[in-house]
Amino acid sequence: ESFIRGPYDYLKNKPGKELRTLLIAKFNNLLKVEPASALSLVESIVDILHTASLLIDDVEDSANLRRGSPVSHAIFGVPMTINSSNYMYFIAMFQCLQLSNSSNKIFIEEMINLHRGQGLDLYWRESLICPTEQEYIDMVMNKTGGLFRLAVRLLQEQSKLKVDLVPFANLLGIIYQIRDDYCNLTTYSKNKGYCEDITEGKFSFPVVHAINSGENGNKELMNILKLRTESEDLKKYVVEEILQKKTNSFKYCEDTLNTL
């Protein structure tokens, strides 16, 4: 068991933001799930899925750092890391069965949504296709909003109170992802490095805005994304000359977040 869980446990032991655990507690202030064991199961399910998904994300993004340490697949290898992540998905699914059969249906539906969103994000990146802003939002509703929505739907399933928090969970997913994209390009992170999204060739929210609002689809930016560059000078050029000065994409992100 310890060998199978090794890559997962390695990452799990690195402290994260614990944002989802905090949000579940806030949601439960309204939903008042009983018994407490049901709430604990929801917390565990969401935490497992989040951590396991990060293992896959790091493989798909060829990442080097996660939470300030080498990524799991750099230590355990890609095959063991993928297997560990998939194994933990099923551990979470088994825990979901302990809630109810209908909860397991919710689990499967949102896992499908999560993989659809992630698949679309990867397709755009690998095909060098820039989505429209609405396509980006729709993708985020699945990729990022899926886990928020899963938590809320499981809590609602266990609650006697009829409060629909799904629209709020969807909005949280959009806000979280736009903010995450913004921070990746505007602040240096010792946990992940400098402008990792540019190195990955990712069509993040500021980049989507810049390309869709720039002349001729901003071919200059598209060419740089295609390079998957690790050059800090080139990434600095993207941030300061294109996203900040030429297209005002950071200001657009700020305005969008304030509007949401």
N, C-alpha and C positions, 0 to 999 in steps of 0.2 A: 504493500500500500504506500509506504513512504517513498519508494522509488518512483511510483506512478505519479504521485502528487508532488514530487520534488520541485519541478519548475513552478508550479502554482504556489506551493508553500514558500518558496524563495521570494516571490513577489509579494505574497500576502504579508510577509514579515517586514516589508518595507512600508513605513507609515505613509498613507495617502491623505487626501483631503477629508475623507469620511462625509462628503457632502450628501450622498444618498441616504446614509443612516440618519443624518440630521433632518433631511426632508421627510423621511418616513415618520419620524417622531412628530414633526409639524403637521403632517397630514392626519396622523392619528389623534391629534388634539381635537380635530373635527369629527373623525369617524369613530373614535372610541372602541377600537376592536377588542373583543373579549373571546376567549381567555387570553391571558398574556402570552401563553405559549404560541398562539397563532401569530401574534405580532412578531415574536422572536423568529418564527419560521419565515415570515415575509422578509424580515431584515437579513436573514441568512441567505435566502434564495437570491435576493438582489445583490448582495455583497459577492456571492460566489460568481454570479453571471458577470458582474462588472470586472472583477479581477481576472477571470478566465478569458474574457473578451480582450483585455489588454495584452495578454500573451499572444493572441492571434494578431492583433493590431500591430504589435512590434515586429512580428515576422513579415507581415504584408508590407510594412513600411520600411523594412530593412533598417530599423532603428538601432541606435547604439546605447542609449541611456533611457532608463525609466526610474523615476523617483530618485535620481541622483546616483544610481548604480548601474552596472552593466545589465543589459536586458537578459531575460531568462534563457533565450535561445543561444546567446553567446557563451553561456556556461554549460547548459544541458544539451545543446544541439536542437536543430529545428524539428526532427521527428519526435523526440521525447516531449518537446514543448507543445506541439500540436496535439499529441495524444493526451497529455495532461490536461490541456484546456478542454478538449472534447469530453474527457472523463468527468470533469467537474460540471460540465453542462448537464450531464445525466444525473449526477449527484443532486444538483439543484432540482431537476425534474422529479426525482424520487421524493425529495422533500415536499415538493408541491402536491404530490399525491396524498400526503398526510393532511393536507388542508381539505381538499374535496376534489371530486372528478371535474367539476366545472372550473375549478382553479387550474387544473392541468390543461384544460382547453384554452384558458386565457394565456397560460405559459407558452403553449405551442403557437398560438396566433401572434403573440408579440415577438417570439423568437424568429418566426418567419419574416415579420416586418423588419426586425433588426438586420437580418441577413440581406433582405432586399435593399435596404438603405445602404448598407456597407458595400454591397455588390455594385450598386450604381455609382457610388463614390469612387470605387476602384476602377470601374469601366471608364469613367471620364478621365481619370488620371492616366491610365495605361493607353488610352486611345487619343489623348491630348485633345479632348473635346470639352470646351467650356460650356457649362450649363447656363441657362437663364437664371435670374434671381429667383423666380418662382419655382423652377425645377430644383434649385438648391434647397429652398425652404421645404419642398415636398420630400426631398431626400432626407433632410435633417429630422423631419417629423418621424421618420422610420428609424434612422440610424441612432440618433441621440434621444429623441422623444420616446422611443420604444421602451427603454428601461424605466424611465420616469412613469410612463403609462402602465407598464407591468406592475410596478409597485402600487400605484393608486388602484388599479383594477383588482388586485389581490386583496388589498385592504378593504375596498368596498364590498367585495364578495363575503368577507368575514364580519362586516359591520351590520348592525341592525338599523342604522340610520341611513336614510335615502338621500345622500348628498353626492352629486356628480362632480368629481374633481378632475375628470379626464381632460376637459378643455384647458384647465389650468396646467395640467401636466404637459400637454402639448406645447403650450406657450413657454413653459420653463425650459423644455428641450431646445426650442429655437433660441431663446435668450442665452442659454448656457453655451451652445455651439458657436454663436456669433461672437460672444465675448471671448471664448477660448481661441477662436481664429484670430481675433483682434490682438489678444495678449501674446500669442505666439510670435507675431511680427513686430510688436512694439516694446516688448520687454525681454531682456536676456534671462534665460532660465538655467540655473546650474543643474537642474534636474533633467533637462532635455537638450540644452545647447541653444545656439543662436539661429533663429528663423528656420527651424527644422522643417516647417511646412513647405518652404521654397525648395529645400534639398529633396523633399519627397515628390515635388512636382504637383502638389495638391492644389485643387481649385477651392480655396477657402473663400469666405465671404468677401474680404477686401479685394482679393484677386478677381473674383467673379465680377465685382462692381467695376474694377479697373479695366478689365478686358471688354466688358459690354458697353462701357461708356467711352472708351478710348477710340482714337482714330484707327480705322481698318482693323478693329478687333484687337488693337494694341499688340501687334506682331512681335514687338521687342520683348514684351513680357512673356508671351507664349514661347519664344525661342529660349529664354532663360529657364523657364519651367522645364522645357524639354531636356535641358542639360543635366538636371538633377545635381546642380552644383553644390559643392561644399565650401566654395570661396566666400569668405566673409566680406570681402570687398564688393563682390558682385551682388551678394544678398543685401548689403548696405545700400547699394545703388538702387535696387528694386524698392526698398523701403523708403529711402529719402527722396529719390528723384522721380520715381513713378507713382507709388502709392500715396506719398505725402504731398508732393508738389504738383505733379502733372494731373492726377485724377481726383485728388482729395478723397481718396477711398477711406482713410481712417476717420475723417470727419463724417463721412456718410455712415460708417459703422456706428459711431457715437450717436448720431441723430436717430438711426434706426433703433438702437437699444433704448434711447430715451423715449421714443414713440411707443415701443412695445411695453 
